[in-house]
Amino acid sequence: MTDQAWPWPTGAATGIGSLPGTDIAEAQRIVLGELPNLPHLPELPARGPGADLIGRTAGLLVELPVELYAARWRIAPRPGRELRRARDLMERDLDQLAEQAEEYAGPIKVQAGGPFTLAAALELPIGGRMLRDPGAVRDLTGSLTEGLRDHVAAVARRLPRASVLLQLDEPSLPAVLAGRVRTESGLGTYPAADVELVSTLLRSLIEAVGVPTVVHCCAPDVPVELIRSTGAVGLALDLSLVADLDPLGEAIDAGLGLLAGAVPTRPPSNGRAPTSAEAADRVRELWDRLAFPRARLPEQVVVTPACGLAGATPEYARAVLKACHDAGRRLAED
């Protein structure tokens, strides 16, 4: 592998995105305090519709309004109350970020749902998910691309000394590729998406947004090679779900960064929060099994929780973020 500059510092750690609670000011303080070398914009789904992954990302879409109908998000003829709420929450979050991180000068990560997870969740006005219509998926990807460019620009304006790292959350991507997304009746599934179409649309989005982008997928059967083909700078996954090491090893050897989900999102049966030593050991074990030089590890790998922390207690979530940061420091000192 040729030398390359990673969009994060050596020994970095970060969160996946979501945290418990409804106080964005407190959540931002925790993130900036516990993850000083790669903080992220917190997501607080407990605030309700518009703060969830789908509603929050749908609020970024350009000229493609959404609304809530029967507790599901669908494409709407015009902007309404739910969309305004989603956008207001995001604006409030960005203002809070600017207030607390005004002088921050390093990389900052922001998250949004990817186009295929959105297509598997958003419904068409006539019924059915957007996933059923390849033309609708293309339109959705174009709208999301424009919205993400605006979003990244908004973050950059507020934090002019920082550099933005984008994370696309694609938990539904394996199901989309395998034809496992259920129809509304639950009696059938949508056809498997074409791999070339998925790769092409993701690549076009990443290239157009124009900032380093990682793809996060905390489901089994992560399509590692497809994600590498999109031009993503990194892949975020749950280490406990990695069954086949060969694709991951090939991608890392080819230069893909790894956001290693090394700390469980829920406490183990003994109730004790994981330690930084345990998290560092999990990352080292994987790296050694892949037979890569230890010197590359702290540069190419970022330590993270296994997935989002919205379902954790505030105390456990804070302990997890601290363990990730300290584990990253341990790995850098090896």
Phi and psi in degrees as a GROMACS rama.xvg file:
@    title "Ramachandran Plot"
@    xaxis  label "Phi"
@    yaxis  label "Psi"
@TYPE xy
-76.1772  156.799  THR-2
-64.0546  143.061  ASP-3
-150.095  155.748  GLN-4
-93.6466  126.084  ALA-5
-88.9467  148.197  TRP-6
-81.9478  29.9305  PRO-7
-149.47  156.223  TRP-8
-76.9919  162.662  PRO-9
-61.9615  136.161  THR-10
74.0828  28.4475  GLY-11
-77.2624  156.39  ALA-12
-142.192  150.275  ALA-13
-153.261  172.629  THR-14
-97.7826  162.691  GLY-15
-76.9524  -35.5409  ILE-16
160.13  -66.2539  GLY-17
-80.7192  147.428  SER-18
-134.509  161.007  LEU-19
-75.5885  163.106  PRO-20
94.9482  -178.387  GLY-21
-128.908  1.51075  THR-22
-97.6561  101.303  ASP-23
-67.5837  -33.0193  ILE-24
-63.4113  -44.4873  ALA-25
-67.5269  -41.139  GLU-26
-61.1678  -41.0371  ALA-27
-68.0035  -36.827  GLN-28
-62.2369  -42.2308  ARG-29
-62.9784  -46.685  ILE-30
-62.3029  -47.0532  VAL-31
-66.5122  -30.8713  LEU-32
-77.9765  -41.3768  GLY-33
-90.6407  -21.5002  GLU-34
-126.397  62.8293  LEU-35
-69.1522  -21.2908  PRO-36
-98.4447  -10.325  ASN-37
-156.595  69.1094  LEU-38
-70.8405  164.065  PRO-39
-133.387  162.434  HIS-40
-78.2066  114.343  LEU-41
-66.8122  149.926  PRO-42
-116.281  134.171  GLU-43
-123.568  82.2043  LEU-44
-60.6943  -22.0938  PRO-45
-63.5847  -13.2131  ALA-46
-72.8772  -12.4077  ARG-47
105.372  -167.911  GLY-48
-53.8492  134.888  PRO-49
97.4442  -17.1091  GLY-50
-105.072  -7.8944  ALA-51
-75.7576  165.295  ASP-52
-55.3736  -48.8957  LEU-53
-70.7697  -48.5932  ILE-54
-65.461  -38.6831  GLY-55
-64.9591  -42.9445  ARG-56
-72.4362  -39.4765  THR-57
-60.2302  -28.0242  ALA-58
-66.2346  -16.8065  GLY-59
-87.918  -14.4919  LEU-60
-62.0947  146.325  LEU-61
-106.481  125.661  VAL-62
55.87  33.8289  GLU-63
-144.646  74.0843  LEU-64
-68.1427  155.295  PRO-65
-128.997  164.72  VAL-66
-149.524  162.532  GLU-67
-91.3154  132.434  LEU-68
-141.416  120.032  TYR-69
52.7983  43.4545  ALA-70
66.4943  16.2069  ALA-71
-125.49  147.193  ARG-72
-83.2206  136.029  TRP-73
-142.995  161.065  ARG-74
-67.5574  136.639  ILE-75
-118.748  158.05  ALA-76
-70.8575  -25.2774  PRO-77
-155.797  159.112  ARG-78
-62.3953  141.613  PRO-79
-133.686  -164.522  GLY-80
-61.9877  -44.7126  ARG-81
-64.1542  -38.9837  GLU-82
-67.3422  -41.3049  LEU-83
-60.613  -39.6102  ARG-84
-64.4826  -43.7776  ARG-85
-60.2451  -42.7375  ALA-86
-70.6929  -36.0096  ARG-87
-64.6228  -41.0656  ASP-88
-62.2608  -43.8845  LEU-89
-64.202  -42.9014  MET-90
-61.6946  -41.312  GLU-91
-63.3807  -40.6453  ARG-92
-64.4204  -42.3038  ASP-93
-67.1784  -37.4497  LEU-94
-63.9403  -40.2855  ASP-95
-67.1356  -38.3034  GLN-96
-60.6578  -45.8738  LEU-97
-62.9651  -38.0709  ALA-98
-66.2467  -42.3633  GLU-99
-87.8636  -24.4752  GLN-100
-118.773  29.2025  ALA-101
-54.9637  -37.9773  GLU-102
-97.4279  3.39364  GLU-103
-65.2099  136.464  TYR-104
-124.918  11.2515  ALA-105
-106.272  -163.629  GLY-106
-75.2118  143.488  PRO-107
-130.916  136.029  ILE-108
-103.605  134.843  LYS-109
-121.797  150.285  VAL-110
-121.433  149.533  GLN-111
-154.73  152.556  ALA-112
-64.9772  142.543  GLY-113
-79.16  166.153  GLY-114
-63.5073  -30.4836  PRO-115
-84.2656  -31.478  PHE-116
-67.5956  -38.5907  THR-117
-63.2009  -45.9451  LEU-118
-63.4168  -29.14  ALA-119
-79.2345  -11.706  ALA-120
-113.549  -39.0833  ALA-121
-74.2458  137.203  LEU-122
-100.159  148.333  GLU-123
-76.4998  155.462  LEU-124
-58.3615  -29.508  PRO-125
-89.4655  1.49082  ILE-126
103.686  155.104  GLY-127
85.5262  155.383  GLY-128
-76.8247  154.898  ARG-129
-58.8309  -24.2106  MET-130
-58.2132  -25.4718  LEU-131
-69.4903  -18.7336  ARG-132
-121.989  105.166  ASP-133
-56.4605  -33.7771  PRO-134
-64.9592  -39.621  GLY-135
-65.7136  -36.3454  ALA-136
-65.1814  -40.6065  VAL-137
-63.2486  -43.9822  ARG-138
-62.4304  -40.9731  ASP-139
-62.4371  -43.5455  LEU-140
-63.1129  -40.8372  THR-141
-63.99  -42.7489  GLY-142
-64.8621  -42.8431  SER-143
-65.6328  -39.3642  LEU-144
-57.5172  -48.5797  THR-145
-64.1285  -41.0382  GLU-146
-64.6664  -38.8633  GLY-147
-69.1519  -35.9757  LEU-148
-61.6162  -43.03  ARG-149
-63.5574  -40.6595  ASP-150
-65.1637  -46.9494  HIS-151
-60.3732  -41.3372  VAL-152
-64.0707  -37.225  ALA-153
-65.5663  -39.4182  ALA-154
-65.9882  -44.4365  VAL-155
-62.4451  -36.4097  ALA-156
-64.5514  -40.0444  ARG-157
-75.4106  -31.5667  ARG-158
-123.826  74.7494  LEU-159
-64.856  -17.9956  PRO-160
-94.787  -5.56031  ARG-161
-94.3827  164.602  ALA-162
-118.153  137.301  SER-163
-94.5074  132.172  VAL-164
-113.619  126.599  LEU-165
-99.7923  136.109  LEU-166
-115.589  121.892  GLN-167
-95.5452  118.297  LEU-168
-86.9467  117.271  ASP-169
-127.803  59.2935  GLU-170
-65.284  -24.3042  PRO-171
-89.3607  -3.10142  SER-172
-59.2715  -45.3179  LEU-173
-59.4011  -40.2188  PRO-174
-67.4422  -37.4206  ALA-175
-62.4138  -43.3336  VAL-176
-72.2027  -28.3353  LEU-177
-95.3467  -0.657525  ALA-178
69.4854  38.049  GLY-179
-107.97  4.77946  ARG-180
-77.178  121.449  VAL-181
-73.8703  144.297  ARG-182
-73.1861  171.886  THR-183
-62.6801  -32.5853  GLU-184
-72.993  -20.1806  SER-185
79.9334  0.148782  GLY-186
-93.3686  -13.2662  LEU-187
-141.404  -177.763  GLY-188
-134.082  157.245  THR-189
-78.3393  149.539  TYR-190
-60.0942  151.24  PRO-191
-61.1558  138.79  ALA-192
-73.1485  148.993  ALA-193
-70.6369  127.103  ASP-194
-60.1992  -41.2934  VAL-195
-64.8809  -39.2197  GLU-196
-63.7415  -44.2689  LEU-197
-60.0975  -48.691  VAL-198
-61.8907  -43.2238  SER-199
-64.2021  -44.8588  THR-200
-68.9578  -40.881  LEU-201
-64.9564  -41.6612  LEU-202
-63.2736  -42.5823  ARG-203
-63.3705  -38.8038  SER-204
-64.7055  -49.5331  LEU-205
-61.1775  -43.1982  ILE-206
-65.0165  -40.2388  GLU-207
-73.1171  -36.0851  ALA-208
-65.9658  -38.0812  VAL-209
81.9429  16.9089  GLY-210
-126.349  158.947  VAL-211
-55.3116  134.26  PRO-212
-130.505  134.214  THR-213
-111.382  149.98  VAL-214
-109.507  127.635  VAL-215
-107.339  130.337  HIS-216
-144.582  109.949  CYS-217
-101.155  26.3459  CYS-218
-103.63  162.152  ALA-219
-65.6751  165.604  PRO-220
60.3723  43.5626  ASP-221
-60.4348  128.34  VAL-222
-79.0401  78.27  PRO-223
-59.9985  -48.7354  VAL-224
-64.584  -39.3942  GLU-225
-61.5253  -45.7198  LEU-226
-61.986  -40.3954  ILE-227
-61.2422  -34.4373  ARG-228
-71.5217  -12.7109  SER-229
-83.6433  -9.08822  THR-230
89.3762  8.30443  GLY-231
-62.3807  145.837  ALA-232
-84.9036  -17.7994  VAL-233
-159.464  164.817  GLY-234
-127.299  129.226  LEU-235
-107.168  126.645  ALA-236
-149.366  169.039  LEU-237
-89.6709  115.463  ASP-238
-59.2912  -29.6099  LEU-239
-69.7879  -14.5225  SER-240
-100.155  0.142002  LEU-241
-78.8502  113.573  VAL-242
-104.152  -37.0997  ALA-243
-112.071  112.762  ASP-244
-79.8312  -23.2816  LEU-245
-59.7705  -51.6351  ASP-246
-60.5625  -39.2607  PRO-247
-66.2346  -42.7268  LEU-248
-62.34  -42.0212  GLY-249
-63.6846  -40.409  GLU-250
-67.2288  -42.4372  ALA-251
-64.8567  -41.207  ILE-252
-63.7315  -31.0656  ASP-253
-81.3672  -3.98758  ALA-254
111.951  10.7652  GLY-255
-80.6087  130.082  LEU-256
-73.7934  157.117  GLY-257
-123.747  120.83  LEU-258
-95.9613  101.076  LEU-259
-89.891  111.153  ALA-260
-75.0813  91.1328  GLY-261
-105.72  -8.30504  ALA-262
-121.231  125.426  VAL-263
-58.9283  146.954  PRO-264
-82.1852  -13.1716  THR-265
-123.689  149.535  ARG-266
-62.4708  145.768  PRO-267
-67.262  175.742  PRO-268
-60.3828  -28.1723  SER-269
-79.3339  -5.70749  ASN-270
77.8114  -2.25298  GLY-271
-85.2171  133.589  ARG-272
-65.1862  143.546  ALA-273
-65.0252  152.013  PRO-274
-96.5796  162.449  THR-275
-65.8203  -33.5241  SER-276
-63.5651  -40.7522  ALA-277
-65.2003  -42.5285  GLU-278
-63.9741  -44.1473  ALA-279
-63.2649  -38.5567  ALA-280
-63.6274  -37.6947  ASP-281
-64.2937  -40.705  ARG-282
-68.9317  -44.6079  VAL-283
-60.529  -41.2712  ARG-284
-60.2278  -46.3577  GLU-285
-61.8596  -46.9153  LEU-286
-61.0639  -41.2308  TRP-287
-67.6438  -36.8613  ASP-288
-65.4998  -29.4594  ARG-289
-81.4713  -9.34645  LEU-290
64.7342  37.9996  ALA-291
-97.6575  153.822  PHE-292
-62.1848  137.256  PRO-293
-59.8163  -28.6773  ARG-294
-63.1232  -26.8525  ALA-295
-79.0705  -22.882  ARG-296
-56.0598  -56.5009  LEU-297
-67.744  -15.765  PRO-298
-85.3973  -39.424  GLU-299
-93.8531  -16.3236  GLN-300
-114.341  137.023  VAL-301
-114.814  131.906  VAL-302
-86.0685  132.062  VAL-303
-138.932  166.71  THR-304
-64.181  162.983  PRO-305
-61.6131  -33.9331  ALA-306
-161.436  -160.094  CYS-307
-67.8983  161.228  GLY-308
-114.605  20.5108  LEU-309
-60.9794  -30.2859  ALA-310
-89.4726  1.92709  GLY-311
-89.1106  165.459  ALA-312
-75.3798  155.61  THR-313
-56.2387  -38.7257  PRO-314
-66.2942  -43.2266  GLU-315
-68.483  -41.0722  TYR-316
-59.0297  -43.5919  ALA-317
-65.2177  -40.4171  ARG-318
-63.459  -37.4291  ALA-319
-65.0761  -47.0053  VAL-320
-61.9271  -40.387  LEU-321
-64.4127  -41.7244  LYS-322
-62.6034  -39.4387  ALA-323
-62.6582  -47.0071  CYS-324
-61.6857  -46.5265  HIS-325
-67.7553  -33.0327  ASP-326
-66.4465  -41.4574  ALA-327
-59.9423  -39.6483  GLY-328
-66.7882  -40.3261  ARG-329
-59.505  -43.7101  ARG-330
-65.9394  -34.8747  LEU-331
-70.123  -24.8202  ALA-332
-89.7681  -8.85602  GLU-333
